[in-house]
Amino acid sequence: MFVYQEFKQLKDVSSPVHWAMGMFDGLHVGHAAVIGAAVKGLLLTEEFPPC
């Protein structure tokens, strides 16, 4: 996993990108759904960087 602090850092990122964005104040159902969708997209991609 990579953590970016500014949008300008994304200019060199190659696709596909699976992105979850937000201010996570704790893991509740809504946040779990967002993170789960990002992880599912990542797992469906044939090539992905190691964590």
LINCORRA-V114915 format. One line per field, one symbol per residue. ss: DSSP state (H for helix, E for strand, L for the rest). burial: b if it has 24 or more other ideal C-beta (glycine too) atoms within 12 Angstrom, else e. A space follows every 10 residues. Layout:
# LINCORRA-V114915
ss=???
burial=???
This chain:
# LINCORRA-V114915
ss=LLLLLLHHHH HHLLLLLLLL LLLLLLLLHH HHHHHHHHHH HHHHLLLLLL L
burial=eeeeeeeeee eeeeeeebeb eeeeeeeeee eeeeeeeeee eeeeeeeeee e
